[in-house]
Structure formats: C-alpha cells, structure tokens
C-alpha cells in the first residue's frame, strides 16, 4: 500500500473518531436530558443506528466528495481535535466540505456559494418548522387527557425519533466521511472501529453539554427538535449536501423555545454557538489553501 493511501486511511479514522464523539450529544442528548432514555441505552442506540445509516444511505453523499486529498483530510483533522476534546458539539461537515475547495486552491468556489445558500435555506426551514411543530405538539399534548397516557405516547415517540435522528446523522455525516475511503475495505473497517471507539470513550462531555447544561429540556422540546431535525437532515442527504447536525439540532431547540413558557437557550448563547460553527468555514478554507500552496 502506498504511503499516501495509508496516511489517508489514518486521517479518515481520526476524523471518524472525533466526529463520532462530538455527535453523541447531538443525536441522543435531548432524549437523555428529558430523563426518558437511559444513557447506556442511548449510547448503544447511537452506535448501532449511526453505523446503519452510514452504510445503507451514506452512498448518497458520494457527490459531496470531489477532492479526497491528504490536504483536505489534514485540514479537517486540525479543525476537529480541539472542539472534540473540549466537548464542543462541532459538526465537521462544514470543515470537510470547505477544505476540499481550499485544497483545490479555490477552484470550485461556486460549490461553496451553492452550499452556503442551501445551508441558510435549510436552517431557516428548521427555525420555521420548529416553531410550528412545537405549537402543534403543545396543542396535541393538552388534548390527550390522561397525563400518564400522554407520557407513554411521548416516550414511545421520543424513542422512535431518537432512532431516526441517529440514522440520518449516520447517513449524512458519517456516510460523507466514509465516502473518502469508499474504495478501500480496510479504510471502511478502520472508520467503523474509530466511530465505535470514539463514541464510547469521549462521549461524556458532548452528552452532558446538550443533555444537562441547557435550562431544561422538556419532552415536547425533544420531540420537536428530533422531528424537525430528522426531516431537514434527510432532505440534505437526498441533495448530497453535508449539513451540520449540531447546528440543526441547536437551532431547533432554540426556536422551539419561542412557543414554550420558558427559553432553554438565550439569544446570546445561540448566536455565539452559531458563530463558532460558521467560523470553521473560513478556517478550513484558509488552512486548506495554505497547505495546498505550500505543496
């Protein structure tokens, strides 16, 4: 095996490791935060469904891989390490997609323009759907009658939606990552091992940040967040567009708070979070451009 191929396999494994750790909180954090899903069960659900999504629907993300170079993988790895260690749920989709353009010395910048318009449109859709869905959910819950009956229904629905959320993130994010080594069985096996290892060793900070550090995640908040995010992320996958699941989920949580009697995330915290996610775009573009220019 050529040295460059081996380096690529190692870099993809590192990206899969850190990305898997950072997405635990995004995928199962809201459900765990409600108290209706135990942490161990949530972790097992996350690992199994993320892998299922990556290897069944992940091929839909193949069009998003247009420059699978060591440069783009190195750039993404550099962007990935610090947020994952700190437990910041930073999706690497922005960095992995944008770094390919930077490493092409800016060729294909129209791809970034198109992707940016789609990202803005999908996140705007997330905000609108979250407000509408939360309003509907509250009306449905208030008309259910028995509190215990409503809780059982909510618990079942929450489990189904959590499962679906893990699957679509597996297809969009991890399917995207695996497409960088789609021609190598060894690369895919290493990516699987890295995803599993990352999720079971570095999940705590990511899970705690989403599940326990917001003011309060109610059952209806979690249901709304998952229902909207599943739809939006799945649409992105069908478009072969890598969409940051972390930004989608936090946006859904924030805007669902407009209908709730309390707000989980302050406007300042939300804007700061969005800024952290967005800044990865110029960082990845710049690092990729610099590395490519040096070579």
Wavefront OBJ file of the C-alpha trace (Angstrom):
o trace
v 0.000 0.000 0.000
v 1.335 3.435 -0.964
v 2.309 5.741 1.862
v -0.193 8.390 0.724
v -3.043 5.851 0.819
v -2.037 4.726 4.300
v -1.913 8.332 5.523
v -5.384 8.946 4.087
v -6.790 5.908 5.911
v -5.291 7.082 9.188
v -6.630 10.625 8.760
v -10.141 9.411 7.915
v -10.031 7.204 11.018
v -9.043 10.191 13.180
v -11.844 12.314 11.724
v -14.361 9.494 12.284
v -13.133 9.077 15.871
v -13.526 12.711 16.905
v -16.681 13.288 14.882
v -18.366 10.267 16.446
v -17.527 11.511 19.937
v -18.860 15.010 19.273
v -22.137 13.793 17.749
v -23.271 11.672 20.695
v -24.763 14.684 22.455
v -26.386 15.953 19.273
v -28.082 12.645 18.477
v -29.208 11.426 21.903
v -28.617 14.403 24.230
v -32.164 15.844 24.051
v -33.700 12.419 24.799
v -31.331 11.768 27.707
v -31.987 15.278 29.016
v -35.704 14.539 29.367
v -34.950 11.569 31.619
v -36.946 9.192 29.400
v -33.926 7.489 27.834
v -31.126 5.984 29.882
v -27.582 6.892 28.985
v -26.332 3.366 28.268
v -29.308 2.533 26.077
v -28.909 5.859 24.283
v -25.234 5.151 23.587
v -25.985 1.676 22.213
v -28.754 3.115 20.055
v -26.445 5.823 18.770
v -23.635 3.477 17.744
v -25.870 0.931 16.005
v -28.040 3.401 14.085
v -25.191 5.704 13.058
v -23.387 2.743 11.508
v -26.582 1.534 9.842
v -27.235 4.955 8.346
v -23.648 5.359 7.160
v -23.552 2.043 5.318
v -27.062 1.980 3.872
v -27.819 5.553 2.817
v -24.358 7.077 3.100
v -23.636 6.446 -0.581
v -25.984 9.371 -1.310
v -23.182 11.642 -0.031
v -20.666 10.489 -2.646
v -21.265 13.598 -4.790
v -20.049 15.770 -1.910
v -16.587 14.205 -2.173
v -14.765 15.921 -5.030
v -11.219 16.345 -3.697
v -10.381 13.432 -1.347
v -6.797 14.549 -0.855
v -4.455 14.297 2.105
v -4.584 18.093 2.233
v -8.350 18.221 2.836
v -8.217 15.392 5.376
v -5.318 17.014 7.240
v -7.171 20.330 7.360
v -10.320 18.724 8.751
v -8.310 16.806 11.340
v -6.750 20.049 12.533
v -10.197 21.642 12.895
v -11.620 18.560 14.649
v -9.272 17.904 17.532
v -9.736 20.877 19.885
v -13.580 21.054 19.840
v -13.871 17.316 20.437
v -11.511 17.376 23.425
v -13.424 20.323 24.915
v -16.762 18.620 24.288
v -17.992 21.313 21.884
v -20.525 19.636 19.553
v -18.955 20.993 16.382
v -20.038 19.240 13.220
v -17.159 18.627 10.832
v -19.324 18.777 7.718
v -18.516 22.448 7.148
v -14.777 21.849 7.506
v -14.619 18.630 5.499
v -16.573 20.117 2.611
v -14.883 23.528 2.615
v -11.347 22.141 2.995
v -11.727 20.356 -0.340
v -12.222 23.742 -2.011
v -9.315 25.330 -0.144
v -7.046 22.458 -1.102
v -8.022 22.991 -4.727
v -6.531 26.491 -4.427
v -10.011 27.980 -4.533
v -11.168 26.134 -7.657
v -14.831 25.264 -7.417
v -15.666 28.191 -5.140
v -19.118 28.150 -6.747
v -19.687 24.904 -4.850
v -19.264 26.798 -1.593
v -21.643 29.538 -2.757
v -24.291 26.956 -3.643
v -23.766 25.013 -0.417
v -23.943 28.206 1.668
v -27.284 29.151 0.128
v -28.612 25.662 0.826
v -27.331 25.745 4.419
v -29.037 29.090 5.044
v -32.274 27.842 3.462
v -32.317 24.589 5.441
v -31.560 26.294 8.756
v -34.280 28.865 8.081
v -36.628 25.971 7.369
v -35.523 24.385 10.656
v -36.442 27.540 12.567
v -39.858 27.823 10.922
v -40.741 24.153 11.321
v -39.597 24.120 14.953
v -41.913 26.976 15.882
v -44.865 25.389 14.069
v -44.193 21.861 15.353
v -43.808 22.993 18.959
v -47.134 24.805 18.752
v -48.799 21.680 17.353
v -47.139 19.422 19.952
v -48.393 21.527 22.853
v -51.924 21.507 21.468
v -51.760 17.731 20.979
v -50.411 17.090 24.480
v -53.010 19.292 26.160
v -55.807 17.415 24.415
v -54.581 13.940 25.274
v -56.363 13.760 28.621
v -54.563 11.378 30.982
v -51.073 12.581 31.897
v -49.744 9.023 32.168
v -51.217 8.123 28.782
v -49.651 11.193 27.215
v -46.295 10.398 28.828
v -46.325 6.854 27.461
v -47.089 8.106 23.978
v -44.406 10.748 24.217
v -41.874 8.222 25.468
v -42.570 5.870 22.556
v -42.483 8.697 20.018
v -39.264 10.058 21.506
v -37.555 6.673 21.206
v -38.607 6.351 17.558
v -37.438 9.862 16.726
v -34.119 9.384 18.529
v -33.538 6.237 16.489
v -34.362 8.114 13.296
v -32.087 11.005 14.286
v -29.108 8.698 14.778
v -29.805 7.070 11.418
v -29.992 10.289 9.378
v -26.872 11.695 11.045
v -25.133 8.424 10.258
v -26.122 8.779 6.605
v -25.297 12.473 6.242
v -22.215 12.982 8.415
v -20.614 9.567 8.677
v -21.720 8.468 5.232
v -19.913 11.585 3.991
v -16.748 10.663 5.900
v -16.753 7.058 4.716
v -17.053 8.132 1.085
v -13.461 9.352 1.354
v -12.359 5.696 1.653
v -15.158 4.027 -0.289
v -12.684 2.146 -2.464
v -10.864 0.553 0.476
v -12.305 -2.227 2.627
v -9.531 -1.676 5.177
v -10.365 2.026 5.274
v -14.027 1.339 5.922
v -13.232 -1.160 8.678
v -10.873 1.333 10.334
v -13.559 4.023 10.087
v -16.106 1.717 11.769
v -13.696 0.886 14.573
v -12.872 4.562 15.053
v -16.531 5.579 15.164
v -17.314 2.978 17.820
v -14.201 3.745 19.861
v -14.761 7.497 19.730
v -18.374 7.244 20.828
v -17.656 5.053 23.865
v -14.538 6.849 25.106
v -15.175 10.567 24.562
v -18.970 10.819 24.712
v -19.354 12.315 28.200
v -18.599 15.993 27.534
v -20.657 16.096 24.364
v -23.623 14.352 26.005
v -23.528 16.476 29.156
v -23.293 19.722 27.181
v -26.551 19.043 25.327
v -28.466 16.938 27.853
v -27.791 18.789 31.100
v -26.434 22.292 30.507
v -29.489 23.856 28.933
v -32.016 25.317 31.381
v -34.374 22.430 30.873
v -35.176 20.100 28.004
v -38.841 19.148 28.147
v -40.321 16.143 26.388
v -42.076 18.311 23.813
v -38.862 20.236 23.156
v -37.037 16.978 22.452
v -39.824 15.629 20.236
v -39.973 18.869 18.265
v -36.200 19.032 17.950
v -35.900 15.483 16.660
v -38.924 15.573 14.344
v -37.719 18.718 12.597
v -34.034 17.759 12.517
v -34.724 14.306 11.077
v -36.676 15.812 8.190
v -34.156 18.573 7.450
v -31.054 16.350 7.662
v -32.707 13.710 5.477
v -33.520 16.336 2.845
v -29.878 17.429 2.922
v -28.736 13.832 2.404
v -31.036 13.403 -0.585
v -29.434 16.565 -2.006
v -25.932 15.138 -1.308
v -25.295 18.164 0.883
v -23.366 17.747 4.167
v -25.413 19.559 6.817
v -24.078 20.195 10.345
v -26.378 18.181 12.594
v -25.213 20.113 15.657
v -26.314 23.437 14.213
v -29.623 21.950 13.062
v -30.458 20.493 16.482
v -29.481 23.594 18.458
v -31.459 25.780 16.042
v -34.498 23.555 16.541
v -34.109 23.715 20.322
v -33.725 27.486 20.306
v -36.715 28.295 18.100
v -38.994 25.758 19.773
v -38.431 27.847 22.907
v -40.404 30.713 21.383
v -43.608 28.723 21.878
v -42.679 27.233 25.250
v -43.279 29.053 28.555
v -39.518 29.139 29.147
v -36.425 29.562 26.998
v -33.674 26.916 27.156
v -31.072 28.897 25.245
v -30.501 32.629 25.460
v -30.174 34.619 22.250
v -26.575 35.486 23.130
v -25.644 31.843 23.687
v -27.318 30.770 20.463
v -25.618 33.461 18.374
v -22.268 32.551 19.936
v -22.835 28.909 19.109
v -23.752 29.708 15.504
v -20.634 31.865 15.192
v -18.417 29.001 16.396
v -19.903 26.695 13.779
v -19.675 29.188 10.928
v -16.097 30.251 11.677
v -14.965 26.727 10.776
v -15.720 27.560 7.121
v -13.087 30.291 6.590
v -10.659 28.454 8.880
v -10.882 25.256 6.832
v -10.743 27.226 3.588
v -7.648 29.142 4.706
v -5.751 26.165 6.112
v -6.532 24.094 3.027
v -5.398 26.872 0.716
v -2.185 27.379 2.697
v -1.300 23.664 2.734
v -2.033 23.304 -0.958
v 0.045 26.399 -1.806
v 2.995 25.069 0.205
v 2.920 21.788 -1.652
l 1 2 3 4 5 6 7 8 9 10 11 12 13 14 15 16 17 18 19 20 21 22 23 24 25 26 27 28 29 30 31 32 33 34 35 36 37 38 39 40 41 42 43 44 45 46 47 48 49 50 51 52 53 54 55 56 57 58 59 60 61 62 63 64 65 66 67 68 69 70 71 72 73 74 75 76 77 78 79 80 81 82 83 84 85 86 87 88 89 90 91 92 93 94 95 96 97 98 99 100 101 102 103 104 105 106 107 108 109 110 111 112 113 114 115 116 117 118 119 120 121 122 123 124 125 126 127 128 129 130 131 132 133 134 135 136 137 138 139 140 141 142 143 144 145 146 147 148 149 150 151 152 153 154 155 156 157 158 159 160 161 162 163 164 165 166 167 168 169 170 171 172 173 174 175 176 177 178 179 180 181 182 183 184 185 186 187 188 189 190 191 192 193 194 195 196 197 198 199 200 201 202 203 204 205 206 207 208 209 210 211 212 213 214 215 216 217 218 219 220 221 222 223 224 225 226 227 228 229 230 231 232 233 234 235 236 237 238 239 240 241 242 243 244 245 246 247 248 249 250 251 252 253 254 255 256 257 258 259 260 261 262 263 264 265 266 267 268 269 270 271 272 273 274 275 276 277 278 279 280 281 282 283 284 285 286 287 288 289 290 291 292 293 294 295
